[in-house]
Amino acid sequence: MKENAVIAEEAALAPETVSEAFEQVVRGRRSVRKFLEEPVPEPVIEKCLELAVLAPNSSNLQPWEFHWVRTPQMKAVIAEACMGQSAATTASDLIVVVARTGTWRAHAKRMIADWPGGNPPKIVRDYYGRLAPFMYTQGILSVIGHGKRVLTMAVGLFRAMPREPVSLGDMKVWATKSTALACENIMLAARAYGYDTCPMEGFDSARVKRALKLPGDALIPMIISVGKAAPDGIYGPQFRFSTNEFVKRY
């Protein structure tokens, strides 16, 4: 299979070569606030999006959508919703990343119907046909979720068990977590291909939803601008607090 060939090819590379290249990509990724007037080739964006959907995600239910904004008209609309910040107005492309809380049921059915080679094993059919609906169904006003909360609290007195999601709020967190992982894949992929990005949180989500006609269950964790960094596109040195402040050893 193609995937096995890729794995074999990567395994043939010296580990230090792979790790050094990866570290270079990670350290080279910066939040660029201003881009050159240089278009990003469409195949590059397509490859970034292809790699985005390889991100790990909860139960492989893939609760994400990527709205690739490239036309001048729609770019202007989205940039205005981003309050005209230069990261949006100068970008070659904008990717509106959407997390969906309402697609899990259809995707669970597809996991069974589209299982590679057909005839998924019983454990797969049971998981997506029975366990997933129990875990993710919340009901109107989270009525079912509240019942599950009581159940998990009671059972949790005697053994470890998942405590979430048991509300519509939990489902928003659930979908956003997986979608954010895909966002990182997009940004690292762009850097690996020699382009730059900026993950933007400052935008009018209501205006963006109207412009793209997004459904009611859609959340927008971020809008990612893509382009070639301008010389003055990075506003300061890369600065983080000490790693030791955040790593707890046990």
Secondary structure by P-SEA (a helix, b strand, c coil): caaaaaaaaaaaccaaaaaaaaaaaaaacccccccccccccaaaaaaaaaaaaacccccccccccccccccaaaaaaaaaaaccccccccccbbbbbbbbccaaaaaaaaaaaacccccccaaaaaaaacaaaaaccccccaaaaaaaaaaaaaaaaccccccccccaaaaaaaaaaaaaaaaaaaaaaaaaaccccccccccaaaaaaaaacccccccccbbbbbcccccccccccccccccccccccc
